[in-house]
Amino acid sequence: MATVTVTPEALEQLGGLPGEIIARVEKLLRRLENWPEVSGAKGLTGPLAGHWRLRTGDYRLQFRVEGDTVIVEKVGHRDRFYEE
């Protein structure tokens, strides 16, 4: 079992999403507690190498793993998700 931590930035992004999407993201957060046995997680490449993403519909959740801790860094719509 992993400990899931959500950064303040990701919490703020999550708060701005529609209620239905928040519920779906909360399900993803519960799934992340079973890291590394999480299906659908994709490793990112390029400047985001070392980070992972999970998706639910058109929304993405970006995270990194440090030991037994999963740190969720970003939550958002796919259109603007990979922009910095």
Order of alpha helices (4+ residues) and beta strands (2+ residues): beta-alpha-alpha-beta-beta-beta-beta-alpha
